[in-house]
Amino acid sequence: MAPRWEYQVQILGSFWRGPRAEDVQEFLTQAAEDGWEPLELTTIQNSSKMMLILRRSTETAGRTRRAKTWP
């Protein structure tokens, strides 16, 4: 049986400046602890923001180690 996935889209940065490397690294570390893996990171046209698409197996979702929501 093929794995089932849940997806999450996060916007990083602000209108005035893109995300700092440290912020992206911290976010990815926290996401990995929750079982998320990055699929794509792309810039948003005419903006300093970046869009990050993550996924995790629905089997992993039930075993989340952290109970934290992201902004």
mmCIF file as Biopython writes it, N, C-alpha, C and O atoms, coordinates in Angstrom:
data_model
#
loop_
_atom_site.group_PDB
_atom_site.id
_atom_site.type_symbol
_atom_site.label_atom_id
_atom_site.label_alt_id
_atom_site.label_comp_id
_atom_site.label_asym_id
_atom_site.label_entity_id
_atom_site.label_seq_id
_atom_site.pdbx_PDB_ins_code
_atom_site.Cartn_x
_atom_site.Cartn_y
_atom_site.Cartn_z
_atom_site.occupancy
_atom_site.B_iso_or_equiv
_atom_site.auth_seq_id
_atom_site.auth_asym_id
_atom_site.pdbx_PDB_model_num
ATOM 1   N N  . MET A ? 1  ? 0.845  -1.182 0.000  1.0 0.0 1  A 1 
ATOM 2   C CA . MET A ? 1  ? 0.000  0.000  0.000  1.0 0.0 1  A 1 
ATOM 3   C C  . MET A ? 1  ? 0.892  1.248  0.000  1.0 0.0 1  A 1 
ATOM 4   O O  . MET A ? 1  ? 1.855  1.341  0.762  1.0 0.0 1  A 1 
ATOM 5   N N  . ALA A ? 2  ? 0.559  2.175  -0.846 1.0 0.0 2  A 1 
ATOM 6   C CA . ALA A ? 2  ? 1.331  3.411  -0.946 1.0 0.0 2  A 1 
ATOM 7   C C  . ALA A ? 2  ? 1.138  4.256  0.308  1.0 0.0 2  A 1 
ATOM 8   O O  . ALA A ? 2  ? 0.054  4.277  0.892  1.0 0.0 2  A 1 
ATOM 9   N N  . PRO A ? 3  ? 2.201  4.956  0.720  1.0 0.0 3  A 1 
ATOM 10  C CA . PRO A ? 3  ? 2.050  5.809  1.905  1.0 0.0 3  A 1 
ATOM 11  C C  . PRO A ? 3  ? 1.081  6.962  1.640  1.0 0.0 3  A 1 
ATOM 12  O O  . PRO A ? 3  ? 0.963  7.441  0.512  1.0 0.0 3  A 1 
ATOM 13  N N  . ARG A ? 4  ? 0.403  7.392  2.676  1.0 0.0 4  A 1 
ATOM 14  C CA . ARG A ? 4  ? -0.485 8.555  2.591  1.0 0.0 4  A 1 
ATOM 15  C C  . ARG A ? 4  ? 0.224  9.723  3.252  1.0 0.0 4  A 1 
ATOM 16  O O  . ARG A ? 4  ? 0.920  9.569  4.256  1.0 0.0 4  A 1 
ATOM 17  N N  . TRP A ? 5  ? 0.036  10.867 2.678  1.0 0.0 5  A 1 
ATOM 18  C CA . TRP A ? 5  ? 0.746  12.059 3.141  1.0 0.0 5  A 1 
ATOM 19  C C  . TRP A ? 5  ? -0.227 13.153 3.539  1.0 0.0 5  A 1 
ATOM 20  O O  . TRP A ? 5  ? -1.332 13.253 3.006  1.0 0.0 5  A 1 
ATOM 21  N N  . GLU A ? 6  ? 0.204  13.962 4.477  1.0 0.0 6  A 1 
ATOM 22  C CA . GLU A ? 6  ? -0.477 15.234 4.742  1.0 0.0 6  A 1 
ATOM 23  C C  . GLU A ? 6  ? 0.532  16.319 4.412  1.0 0.0 6  A 1 
ATOM 24  O O  . GLU A ? 6  ? 1.737  16.127 4.570  1.0 0.0 6  A 1 
ATOM 25  N N  . TYR A ? 7  ? 0.041  17.445 3.959  1.0 0.0 7  A 1 
ATOM 26  C CA . TYR A ? 7  ? 0.902  18.521 3.476  1.0 0.0 7  A 1 
ATOM 27  C C  . TYR A ? 7  ? 0.660  19.793 4.273  1.0 0.0 7  A 1 
ATOM 28  O O  . TYR A ? 7  ? -0.411 20.015 4.837  1.0 0.0 7  A 1 
ATOM 29  N N  . GLN A ? 8  ? 1.695  20.611 4.295  1.0 0.0 8  A 1 
ATOM 30  C CA . GLN A ? 8  ? 1.601  21.900 4.979  1.0 0.0 8  A 1 
ATOM 31  C C  . GLN A ? 8  ? 2.347  22.932 4.133  1.0 0.0 8  A 1 
ATOM 32  O O  . GLN A ? 8  ? 3.419  22.651 3.598  1.0 0.0 8  A 1 
ATOM 33  N N  . VAL A ? 9  ? 1.777  24.112 4.021  1.0 0.0 9  A 1 
ATOM 34  C CA . VAL A ? 9  ? 2.418  25.215 3.299  1.0 0.0 9  A 1 
ATOM 35  C C  . VAL A ? 9  ? 2.705  26.319 4.297  1.0 0.0 9  A 1 
ATOM 36  O O  . VAL A ? 9  ? 1.810  26.748 5.026  1.0 0.0 9  A 1 
ATOM 37  N N  . GLN A ? 10 ? 3.936  26.778 4.336  1.0 0.0 10 A 1 
ATOM 38  C CA . GLN A ? 10 ? 4.338  27.856 5.233  1.0 0.0 10 A 1 
ATOM 39  C C  . GLN A ? 10 ? 4.912  29.000 4.410  1.0 0.0 10 A 1 
ATOM 40  O O  . GLN A ? 10 ? 5.636  28.774 3.441  1.0 0.0 10 A 1 
ATOM 41  N N  . ILE A ? 11 ? 4.592  30.214 4.796  1.0 0.0 11 A 1 
ATOM 42  C CA . ILE A ? 11 ? 5.167  31.407 4.181  1.0 0.0 11 A 1 
ATOM 43  C C  . ILE A ? 11 ? 6.195  31.950 5.156  1.0 0.0 11 A 1 
ATOM 44  O O  . ILE A ? 11 ? 5.880  32.216 6.316  1.0 0.0 11 A 1 
ATOM 45  N N  . LEU A ? 12 ? 7.419  32.115 4.688  1.0 0.0 12 A 1 
ATOM 46  C CA . LEU A ? 12 ? 8.510  32.602 5.521  1.0 0.0 12 A 1 
ATOM 47  C C  . LEU A ? 12 ? 8.932  33.986 5.047  1.0 0.0 12 A 1 
ATOM 48  O O  . LEU A ? 12 ? 8.902  34.286 3.853  1.0 0.0 12 A 1 
ATOM 49  N N  . GLY A ? 13 ? 9.321  34.817 5.994  1.0 0.0 13 A 1 
ATOM 50  C CA . GLY A ? 13 ? 9.749  36.174 5.661  1.0 0.0 13 A 1 
ATOM 51  C C  . GLY A ? 13 ? 8.612  37.157 5.815  1.0 0.0 13 A 1 
ATOM 52  O O  . GLY A ? 13 ? 7.526  36.823 6.288  1.0 0.0 13 A 1 
ATOM 53  N N  . SER A ? 14 ? 8.893  38.374 5.404  1.0 0.0 14 A 1 
ATOM 54  C CA . SER A ? 14 ? 7.888  39.426 5.497  1.0 0.0 14 A 1 
ATOM 55  C C  . SER A ? 14 ? 7.891  40.228 4.196  1.0 0.0 14 A 1 
ATOM 56  O O  . SER A ? 14 ? 8.686  39.976 3.291  1.0 0.0 14 A 1 
ATOM 57  N N  . PHE A ? 15 ? 7.002  41.178 4.131  1.0 0.0 15 A 1 
ATOM 58  C CA . PHE A ? 15 ? 6.925  42.016 2.927  1.0 0.0 15 A 1 
ATOM 59  C C  . PHE A ? 15 ? 8.231  42.766 2.704  1.0 0.0 15 A 1 
ATOM 60  O O  . PHE A ? 15 ? 8.661  42.946 1.564  1.0 0.0 15 A 1 
ATOM 61  N N  . TRP A ? 16 ? 8.859  43.202 3.786  1.0 0.0 16 A 1 
ATOM 62  C CA . TRP A ? 16 ? 10.035 44.066 3.685  1.0 0.0 16 A 1 
ATOM 63  C C  . TRP A ? 16 ? 11.353 43.323 3.558  1.0 0.0 16 A 1 
ATOM 64  O O  . TRP A ? 16 ? 12.300 43.835 2.961  1.0 0.0 16 A 1 
ATOM 65  N N  . ARG A ? 17 ? 11.424 42.111 4.118  1.0 0.0 17 A 1 
ATOM 66  C CA . ARG A ? 17 ? 12.688 41.370 4.017  1.0 0.0 17 A 1 
ATOM 67  C C  . ARG A ? 17 ? 12.409 39.873 3.983  1.0 0.0 17 A 1 
ATOM 68  O O  . ARG A ? 17 ? 11.410 39.389 4.514  1.0 0.0 17 A 1 
ATOM 69  N N  . GLY A ? 18 ? 13.316 39.169 3.347  1.0 0.0 18 A 1 
ATOM 70  C CA . GLY A ? 18 ? 13.196 37.718 3.294  1.0 0.0 18 A 1 
ATOM 71  C C  . GLY A ? 18 ? 13.558 37.104 4.635  1.0 0.0 18 A 1 
ATOM 72  O O  . GLY A ? 18 ? 14.015 37.806 5.536  1.0 0.0 18 A 1 
ATOM 73  N N  . PRO A ? 19 ? 13.360 35.815 4.773  1.0 0.0 19 A 1 
ATOM 74  C CA . PRO A ? 19 ? 13.680 35.149 6.037  1.0 0.0 19 A 1 
ATOM 75  C C  . PRO A ? 19 ? 15.190 35.074 6.242  1.0 0.0 19 A 1 
ATOM 76  O O  . PRO A ? 19 ? 15.953 34.918 5.289  1.0 0.0 19 A 1 
ATOM 77  N N  . ARG A ? 20 ? 15.601 35.187 7.488  1.0 0.0 20 A 1 
ATOM 78  C CA . ARG A ? 20 ? 17.025 35.021 7.809  1.0 0.0 20 A 1 
ATOM 79  C C  . ARG A ? 20 ? 17.352 33.537 7.766  1.0 0.0 20 A 1 
ATOM 80  O O  . ARG A ? 20 ? 16.498 32.698 8.050  1.0 0.0 20 A 1 
ATOM 81  N N  . ALA A ? 21 ? 18.583 33.218 7.414  1.0 0.0 21 A 1 
ATOM 82  C CA . ALA A ? 21 ? 19.018 31.821 7.325  1.0 0.0 21 A 1 
ATOM 83  C C  . ALA A ? 21 ? 18.813 31.102 8.652  1.0 0.0 21 A 1 
ATOM 84  O O  . ALA A ? 21 ? 18.421 29.935 8.670  1.0 0.0 21 A 1 
ATOM 85  N N  . GLU A ? 22 ? 19.076 31.791 9.770  1.0 0.0 22 A 1 
ATOM 86  C CA . GLU A ? 22 ? 18.915 31.170 11.093 1.0 0.0 22 A 1 
ATOM 87  C C  . GLU A ? 22 ? 17.464 30.808 11.359 1.0 0.0 22 A 1 
ATOM 88  O O  . GLU A ? 22 ? 17.177 29.766 11.947 1.0 0.0 22 A 1 
ATOM 89  N N  . ASP A ? 23 ? 16.543 31.673 10.924 1.0 0.0 23 A 1 
ATOM 90  C CA . ASP A ? 23 ? 15.115 31.413 11.120 1.0 0.0 23 A 1 
ATOM 91  C C  . ASP A ? 23 ? 14.657 30.204 10.303 1.0 0.0 23 A 1 
ATOM 92  O O  . ASP A ? 23 ? 13.879 29.380 10.786 1.0 0.0 23 A 1 
ATOM 93  N N  . VAL A ? 24 ? 15.142 30.104 9.067  1.0 0.0 24 A 1 
ATOM 94  C CA . VAL A ? 24 ? 14.784 28.967 8.222  1.0 0.0 24 A 1 
ATOM 95  C C  . VAL A ? 24 ? 15.338 27.677 8.823  1.0 0.0 24 A 1 
ATOM 96  O O  . VAL A ? 24 ? 14.648 26.658 8.867  1.0 0.0 24 A 1 
ATOM 97  N N  . GLN A ? 25 ? 16.578 27.727 9.283  1.0 0.0 25 A 1 
ATOM 98  C CA . GLN A ? 25 ? 17.195 26.550 9.889  1.0 0.0 25 A 1 
ATOM 99  C C  . GLN A ? 25 ? 16.434 26.108 11.141 1.0 0.0 25 A 1 
ATOM 100 O O  . GLN A ? 25 ? 16.185 24.917 11.325 1.0 0.0 25 A 1 
ATOM 101 N N  . GLU A ? 26 ? 16.069 27.047 11.991 1.0 0.0 26 A 1 
ATOM 102 C CA . GLU A ? 26 ? 15.322 26.729 13.208 1.0 0.0 26 A 1 
ATOM 103 C C  . GLU A ? 26 ? 13.954 26.130 12.863 1.0 0.0 26 A 1 
ATOM 104 O O  . GLU A ? 26 ? 13.528 25.147 13.471 1.0 0.0 26 A 1 
ATOM 105 N N  . PHE A ? 27 ? 13.280 26.725 11.892 1.0 0.0 27 A 1 
ATOM 106 C CA . PHE A ? 27 ? 11.972 26.228 11.478 1.0 0.0 27 A 1 
ATOM 107 C C  . PHE A ? 27 ? 12.074 24.804 10.947 1.0 0.0 27 A 1 
ATOM 108 O O  . PHE A ? 27 ? 11.272 23.949 11.320 1.0 0.0 27 A 1 
ATOM 109 N N  . LEU A ? 28 ? 13.056 24.536 10.074 1.0 0.0 28 A 1 
ATOM 110 C CA . LEU A ? 28 ? 13.214 23.203 9.502  1.0 0.0 28 A 1 
ATOM 111 C C  . LEU A ? 28 ? 13.569 22.165 10.566 1.0 0.0 28 A 1 
ATOM 112 O O  . LEU A ? 28 ? 13.118 21.021 10.497 1.0 0.0 28 A 1 
ATOM 113 N N  . THR A ? 29 ? 14.371 22.562 11.542 1.0 0.0 29 A 1 
ATOM 114 C CA . THR A ? 29 ? 14.727 21.649 12.634 1.0 0.0 29 A 1 
ATOM 115 C C  . THR A ? 29 ? 13.490 21.272 13.438 1.0 0.0 29 A 1 
ATOM 116 O O  . THR A ? 29 ? 13.280 20.097 13.742 1.0 0.0 29 A 1 
ATOM 117 N N  . GLN A ? 30 ? 12.672 22.260 13.783 1.0 0.0 30 A 1 
ATOM 118 C CA . GLN A ? 30 ? 11.441 21.992 14.532 1.0 0.0 30 A 1 
ATOM 119 C C  . GLN A ? 30 ? 10.477 21.133 13.716 1.0 0.0 30 A 1 
ATOM 120 O O  . GLN A ? 30 ? 9.844  20.220 14.247 1.0 0.0 30 A 1 
ATOM 121 N N  . ALA A ? 31 ? 10.372 21.431 12.430 1.0 0.0 31 A 1 
ATOM 122 C CA . ALA A ? 31 ? 9.473  20.660 11.568 1.0 0.0 31 A 1 
ATOM 123 C C  . ALA A ? 31 ? 9.933  19.206 11.475 1.0 0.0 31 A 1 
ATOM 124 O O  . ALA A ? 31 ? 9.110  18.292 11.515 1.0 0.0 31 A 1 
ATOM 125 N N  . ALA A ? 32 ? 11.232 18.991 11.351 1.0 0.0 32 A 1 
ATOM 126 C CA . ALA A ? 32 ? 11.768 17.627 11.262 1.0 0.0 32 A 1 
ATOM 127 C C  . ALA A ? 32 ? 11.488 16.841 12.540 1.0 0.0 32 A 1 
ATOM 128 O O  . ALA A ? 32 ? 11.220 15.641 12.481 1.0 0.0 32 A 1 
ATOM 129 N N  . GLU A ? 33 ? 11.546 17.497 13.683 1.0 0.0 33 A 1 
ATOM 130 C CA . GLU A ? 33 ? 11.240 16.834 14.947 1.0 0.0 33 A 1 
ATOM 131 C C  . GLU A ? 33 ? 9.790  16.371 14.998 1.0 0.0 33 A 1 
ATOM 132 O O  . GLU A ? 33 ? 9.463  15.418 15.706 1.0 0.0 33 A 1 
ATOM 133 N N  . ASP A ? 34 ? 8.918  17.044 14.248 1.0 0.0 34 A 1 
ATOM 134 C CA . ASP A ? 34 ? 7.502  16.678 14.185 1.0 0.0 34 A 1 
ATOM 135 C C  . ASP A ? 34 ? 7.207  15.715 13.036 1.0 0.0 34 A 1 
ATOM 136 O O  . ASP A ? 34 ? 6.051  15.364 12.799 1.0 0.0 34 A 1 
ATOM 137 N N  . GLY A ? 35 ? 8.249  15.291 12.326 1.0 0.0 35 A 1 
ATOM 138 C CA . GLY A ? 35 ? 8.075  14.330 11.244 1.0 0.0 35 A 1 
ATOM 139 C C  . GLY A ? 35 ? 7.858  14.931 9.872  1.0 0.0 35 A 1 
ATOM 140 O O  . GLY A ? 35 ? 7.603  14.201 8.915  1.0 0.0 35 A 1 
ATOM 141 N N  . TRP A ? 36 ? 7.954  16.256 9.752  1.0 0.0 36 A 1 
ATOM 142 C CA . TRP A ? 36 ? 7.769  16.922 8.460  1.0 0.0 36 A 1 
ATOM 143 C C  . TRP A ? 36 ? 9.064  16.885 7.665  1.0 0.0 36 A 1 
ATOM 144 O O  . TRP A ? 36 ? 10.151 16.976 8.235  1.0 0.0 36 A 1 
ATOM 145 N N  . GLU A ? 37 ? 8.950  16.752 6.351  1.0 0.0 37 A 1 
ATOM 146 C CA . GLU A ? 37 ? 10.104 16.852 5.476  1.0 0.0 37 A 1 
ATOM 147 C C  . GLU A ? 37 ? 9.806  17.878 4.388  1.0 0.0 37 A 1 
ATOM 148 O O  . GLU A ? 37 ? 8.694  17.925 3.862  1.0 0.0 37 A 1 
ATOM 149 N N  . PRO A ? 38 ? 10.805 18.705 4.049  1.0 0.0 38 A 1 
ATOM 150 C CA . PRO A ? 38 ? 10.570 19.732 3.030  1.0 0.0 38 A 1 
ATOM 151 C C  . PRO A ? 38 ? 10.492 19.113 1.634  1.0 0.0 38 A 1 
ATOM 152 O O  . PRO A ? 38 ? 11.252 18.207 1.293  1.0 0.0 38 A 1 
ATOM 153 N N  . LEU A ? 39 ? 9.564  19.621 0.848  1.0 0.0 39 A 1 
ATOM 154 C CA . LEU A ? 39 ? 9.436  19.194 -0.542 1.0 0.0 39 A 1 
ATOM 155 C C  . LEU A ? 39 ? 9.958  20.261 -1.489 1.0 0.0 39 A 1 
ATOM 156 O O  . LEU A ? 39 ? 10.663 19.964 -2.454 1.0 0.0 39 A 1 
ATOM 157 N N  . GLU A ? 40 ? 9.603  21.503 -1.200 1.0 0.0 40 A 1 
ATOM 158 C CA . GLU A ? 40 ? 9.985  22.583 -2.105 1.0 0.0 40 A 1 
ATOM 159 C C  . GLU A ? 40 ? 10.076 23.896 -1.345 1.0 0.0 40 A 1 
ATOM 160 O O  . GLU A ? 40 ? 9.286  24.170 -0.441 1.0 0.0 40 A 1 
ATOM 161 N N  . LEU A ? 41 ? 11.044 24.688 -1.726 1.0 0.0 41 A 1 
ATOM 162 C CA . LEU A ? 41 ? 11.200 26.038 -1.197 1.0 0.0 41 A 1 
ATOM 163 C C  . LEU A ? 41 ? 11.341 26.956 -2.399 1.0 0.0 41 A 1 
ATOM 164 O O  . LEU A ? 41 ? 12.243 26.786 -3.219 1.0 0.0 41 A 1 
ATOM 165 N N  . THR A ? 42 ? 10.457 27.917 -2.497 1.0 0.0 42 A 1 
ATOM 166 C CA . THR A ? 42 ? 10.468 28.803 -3.652 1.0 0.0 42 A 1 
ATOM 167 C C  . THR A ? 42 ? 10.185 30.233 -3.218 1.0 0.0 42 A 1 
ATOM 168 O O  . THR A ? 42 ? 9.533  30.461 -2.199 1.0 0.0 42 A 1 
ATOM 169 N N  . THR A ? 43 ? 10.671 31.182 -3.983 1.0 0.0 43 A 1 
ATOM 170 C CA . THR A ? 43 ? 10.381 32.586 -3.686 1.0 0.0 43 A 1 
ATOM 171 C C  . THR A ? 43 ? 9.022  32.940 -4.278 1.0 0.0 43 A 1 
ATOM 172 O O  . THR A ? 43 ? 8.590  32.371 -5.281 1.0 0.0 43 A 1 
ATOM 173 N N  . ILE A ? 44 ? 8.368  33.884 -3.637 1.0 0.0 44 A 1 
ATOM 174 C CA . ILE A ? 44 ? 7.086  34.374 -4.128 1.0 0.0 44 A 1 
ATOM 175 C C  . ILE A ? 44 ? 7.374  35.589 -4.999 1.0 0.0 44 A 1 
ATOM 176 O O  . ILE A ? 44 ? 8.061  36.521 -4.580 1.0 0.0 44 A 1 
ATOM 177 N N  . GLN A ? 45 ? 6.847  35.566 -6.201 1.0 0.0 45 A 1 
ATOM 178 C CA . GLN A ? 45 ? 7.127  36.618 -7.174 1.0 0.0 45 A 1 
ATOM 179 C C  . GLN A ? 45 ? 6.762  37.998 -6.635 1.0 0.0 45 A 1 
ATOM 180 O O  . GLN A ? 45 ? 5.713  38.179 -6.017 1.0 0.0 45 A 1 
ATOM 181 N N  . ASN A ? 46 ? 7.642  38.965 -6.879 1.0 0.0 46 A 1 
ATOM 182 C CA . ASN A ? 46 ? 7.466  40.358 -6.462 1.0 0.0 46 A 1 
ATOM 183 C C  . ASN A ? 46 ? 7.345  40.506 -4.949 1.0 0.0 46 A 1 
ATOM 184 O O  . ASN A ? 46 ? 6.621  41.376 -4.465 1.0 0.0 46 A 1 
ATOM 185 N N  . SER A ? 47 ? 8.049  39.663 -4.206 1.0 0.0 47 A 1 
ATOM 186 C CA . SER A ? 47 ? 7.978  39.686 -2.760 1.0 0.0 47 A 1 
ATOM 187 C C  . SER A ? 47 ? 9.298  39.197 -2.182 1.0 0.0 47 A 1 
ATOM 188 O O  . SER A ? 47 ? 10.082 38.545 -2.872 1.0 0.0 47 A 1 
ATOM 189 N N  . SER A ? 48 ? 9.538  39.508 -0.932 1.0 0.0 48 A 1 
ATOM 190 C CA . SER A ? 48 ? 10.708 38.987 -0.228 1.0 0.0 48 A 1 
ATOM 191 C C  . SER A ? 48 ? 10.385 37.683 0.487  1.0 0.0 48 A 1 
ATOM 192 O O  . SER A ? 48 ? 11.262 37.078 1.103  1.0 0.0 48 A 1 
ATOM 193 N N  . LYS A ? 49 ? 9.141  37.252 0.409  1.0 0.0 49 A 1 
ATOM 194 C CA . LYS A ? 49 ? 8.704  36.052 1.113  1.0 0.0 49 A 1 
ATOM 195 C C  . LYS A ? 49 ? 9.095  34.790 0.344  1.0 0.0 49 A 1 
ATOM 196 O O  . LYS A ? 49 ? 9.337  34.816 -0.863 1.0 0.0 49 A 1 
ATOM 197 N N  . MET A ? 50 ? 9.147  33.683 1.096  1.0 0.0 50 A 1 
ATOM 198 C CA . MET A ? 50 ? 9.404  32.378 0.506  1.0 0.0 50 A 1 
ATOM 199 C C  . MET A ? 50 ? 8.291  31.427 0.921  1.0 0.0 50 A 1 
ATOM 200 O O  . MET A ? 50 ? 7.769  31.508 2.032  1.0 0.0 50 A 1 
ATOM 201 N N  . MET A ? 51 ? 7.941  30.532 0.016  1.0 0.0 51 A 1 
ATOM 202 C CA . MET A ? 51 ? 6.920  29.535 0.319  1.0 0.0 51 A 1 
ATOM 203 C C  . MET A ? 51 ? 7.611  28.181 0.470  1.0 0.0 51 A 1 
ATOM 204 O O  . MET A ? 51 ? 8.377  27.752 -0.394 1.0 0.0 51 A 1 
ATOM 205 N N  . LEU A ? 52 ? 7.320  27.526 1.583  1.0 0.0 52 A 1 
ATOM 206 C CA . LEU A ? 52 ? 7.897  26.225 1.889  1.0 0.0 52 A 1 
ATOM 207 C C  . LEU A ? 52 ? 6.769  25.203 1.941  1.0 0.0 52 A 1 
ATOM 208 O O  . LEU A ? 52 ? 5.790  25.389 2.663  1.0 0.0 52 A 1 
ATOM 209 N N  . ILE A ? 53 ? 6.906  24.131 1.179  1.0 0.0 53 A 1 
ATOM 210 C CA . ILE A ? 53 ? 5.931  23.053 1.179  1.0 0.0 53 A 1 
ATOM 211 C C  . ILE A ? 53 ? 6.560  21.862 1.886  1.0 0.0 53 A 1 
ATOM 212 O O  . ILE A ? 53 ? 7.658  21.421 1.545  1.0 0.0 53 A 1 
ATOM 213 N N  . LEU A ? 54 ? 5.831  21.347 2.893  1.0 0.0 54 A 1 
ATOM 214 C CA . LEU A ? 54 ? 6.310  20.217 3.690  1.0 0.0 54 A 1 
ATOM 215 C C  . LEU A ? 54 ? 5.316  19.069 3.589  1.0 0.0 54 A 1 
ATOM 216 O O  . LEU A ? 54 ? 4.145  19.272 3.265  1.0 0.0 54 A 1 
ATOM 217 N N  . ARG A ? 55 ? 5.795  17.861 3.869  1.0 0.0 55 A 1 
ATOM 218 C CA . ARG A ? 55 ? 4.891  16.724 3.945  1.0 0.0 55 A 1 
ATOM 219 C C  . ARG A ? 55 ? 5.357  15.787 5.053  1.0 0.0 55 A 1 
ATOM 220 O O  . ARG A ? 55 ? 6.522  15.794 5.452  1.0 0.0 55 A 1 
ATOM 221 N N  . ARG A ? 56 ? 4.414  14.980 5.537  1.0 0.0 56 A 1 
ATOM 222 C CA . ARG A ? 56 ? 4.749  13.906 6.464  1.0 0.0 56 A 1 
ATOM 223 C C  . ARG A ? 56 ? 3.746  12.789 6.273  1.0 0.0 56 A 1 
ATOM 224 O O  . ARG A ? 56 ? 2.609  13.015 5.858  1.0 0.0 56 A 1 
ATOM 225 N N  . SER A ? 57 ? 4.176  11.606 6.575  1.0 0.0 57 A 1 
ATOM 226 C CA . SER A ? 57 ? 3.330  10.435 6.461  1.0 0.0 57 A 1 
ATOM 227 C C  . SER A ? 57 ? 2.211  10.541 7.494  1.0 0.0 57 A 1 
ATOM 228 O O  . SER A ? 57 ? 2.431  11.009 8.611  1.0 0.0 57 A 1 
ATOM 229 N N  . THR A ? 58 ? 1.022  10.108 7.118  1.0 0.0 58 A 1 
ATOM 230 C CA . THR A ? 58 ? -0.080 10.142 8.079  1.0 0.0 58 A 1 
ATOM 231 C C  . THR A ? 58 ? 0.187  9.173  9.220  1.0 0.0 58 A 1 
ATOM 232 O O  . THR A ? 58 ? -0.368 9.341  10.306 1.0 0.0 58 A 1 
ATOM 233 N N  . GLU A ? 59 ? 1.013  8.173  9.003  1.0 0.0 59 A 1 
ATOM 234 C CA . GLU A ? 59 ? 1.401  7.262  10.078 1.0 0.0 59 A 1 
ATOM 235 C C  . GLU A ? 59 ? 2.276  7.992  11.095 1.0 0.0 59 A 1 
ATOM 236 O O  . GLU A ? 59 ? 2.161  7.755  12.297 1.0 0.0 59 A 1 
ATOM 237 N N  . THR A ? 60 ? 3.142  8.870  10.622 1.0 0.0 60 A 1 
ATOM 238 C CA . THR A ? 60 ? 3.994  9.671  11.503 1.0 0.0 60 A 1 
ATOM 239 C C  . THR A ? 60 ? 3.172  10.707 12.255 1.0 0.0 60 A 1 
ATOM 240 O O  . THR A ? 60 ? 3.481  11.023 13.404 1.0 0.0 60 A 1 
ATOM 241 N N  . ALA A ? 61 ? 2.126  11.244 11.621 1.0 0.0 61 A 1 
ATOM 242 C CA . ALA A ? 61 ? 1.318  12.312 12.216 1.0 0.0 61 A 1 
ATOM 243 C C  . ALA A ? 61 ? 0.719  11.892 13.551 1.0 0.0 61 A 1 
ATOM 244 O O  . ALA A ? 61 ? 0.586  12.722 14.449 1.0 0.0 61 A 1 
ATOM 245 N N  . GLY A ? 62 ? 0.358  10.640 13.698 1.0 0.0 62 A 1 
ATOM 246 C CA . GLY A ? 62 ? -0.223 10.166 14.945 1.0 0.0 62 A 1 
ATOM 247 C C  . GLY A ? 62 ? 0.792  10.021 16.068 1.0 0.0 62 A 1 
ATOM 248 O O  . GLY A ? 62 ? 0.428  9.861  17.233 1.0 0.0 62 A 1 
ATOM 249 N N  . ARG A ? 63 ? 2.079  10.078 15.703 1.0 0.0 63 A 1 
ATOM 250 C CA . ARG A ? 63 ? 3.136  9.913  16.696 1.0 0.0 63 A 1 
ATOM 251 C C  . ARG A ? 63 ? 3.948  11.192 16.859 1.0 0.0 63 A 1 
ATOM 252 O O  . ARG A ? 63 ? 5.160  11.135 17.070 1.0 0.0 63 A 1 
ATOM 253 N N  . THR A ? 64 ? 3.306  12.318 16.764 1.0 0.0 64 A 1 
ATOM 254 C CA . THR A ? 64 ? 3.996  13.602 16.873 1.0 0.0 64 A 1 
ATOM 255 C C  . THR A ? 64 ? 4.653  13.754 18.233 1.0 0.0 64 A 1 
ATOM 256 O O  . THR A ? 64 ? 4.023  13.540 19.269 1.0 0.0 64 A 1 
ATOM 257 N N  . ARG A ? 65 ? 5.937  14.128 18.220 1.0 0.0 65 A 1 
ATOM 258 C CA . ARG A ? 65 ? 6.661  14.280 19.473 1.0 0.0 65 A 1 
ATOM 259 C C  . ARG A ? 65 ? 6.453  15.640 20.102 1.0 0.0 65 A 1 
ATOM 260 O O  . ARG A ? 65 ? 6.580  15.789 21.317 1.0 0.0 65 A 1 
ATOM 261 N N  . ARG A ? 66 ? 6.137  16.626 19.296 1.0 0.0 66 A 1 
ATOM 262 C CA . ARG A ? 66 ? 5.970  17.977 19.816 1.0 0.0 66 A 1 
ATOM 263 C C  . ARG A ? 66 ? 4.538  18.422 19.570 1.0 0.0 66 A 1 
ATOM 264 O O  . ARG A ? 66 ? 3.939  18.091 18.547 1.0 0.0 66 A 1 
ATOM 265 N N  . ALA A ? 67 ? 4.008  19.158 20.499 1.0 0.0 67 A 1 
ATOM 266 C CA . ALA A ? 67 ? 2.663  19.701 20.340 1.0 0.0 67 A 1 
ATOM 267 C C  . ALA A ? 67 ? 2.789  21.206 20.172 1.0 0.0 67 A 1 
ATOM 268 O O  . ALA A ? 67 ? 2.431  21.969 21.069 1.0 0.0 67 A 1 
ATOM 269 N N  . LYS A ? 68 ? 3.295  21.631 19.028 1.0 0.0 68 A 1 
ATOM 270 C CA . LYS A ? 68 ? 3.522  23.047 18.781 1.0 0.0 68 A 1 
ATOM 271 C C  . LYS A ? 68 ? 2.919  23.415 17.435 1.0 0.0 68 A 1 
ATOM 272 O O  . LYS A ? 68 ? 3.040  22.666 16.465 1.0 0.0 68 A 1 
ATOM 273 N N  . THR A ? 69 ? 2.280  24.551 17.380 1.0 0.0 69 A 1 
ATOM 274 C CA . THR A ? 69 ? 1.792  25.051 16.106 1.0 0.0 69 A 1 
ATOM 275 C C  . THR A ? 69 ? 2.702  26.180 15.666 1.0 0.0 69 A 1 
ATOM 276 O O  . THR A ? 69 ? 3.300  26.873 16.490 1.0 0.0 69 A 1 
ATOM 277 N N  . TRP A ? 70 ? 2.798  26.352 14.385 1.0 0.0 70 A 1 
ATOM 278 C CA . TRP A ? 70 ? 3.653  27.390 13.837 1.0 0.0 70 A 1 
ATOM 279 C C  . TRP A ? 70 ? 2.818  28.599 13.463 1.0 0.0 70 A 1 
ATOM 280 O O  . TRP A ? 70 ? 1.628  28.484 13.170 1.0 0.0 70 A 1 
ATOM 281 N N  . PRO A ? 71 ? 3.448  29.742 13.478 1.0 0.0 71 A 1 
ATOM 282 C CA . PRO A ? 71 ? 2.707  30.953 13.112 1.0 0.0 71 A 1 
ATOM 283 C C  . PRO A ? 71 ? 2.258  30.948 11.676 1.0 0.0 71 A 1 
ATOM 284 O O  . PRO A ? 71 ? 1.623  31.900 11.224 1.0 0.0 71 A 1 
#
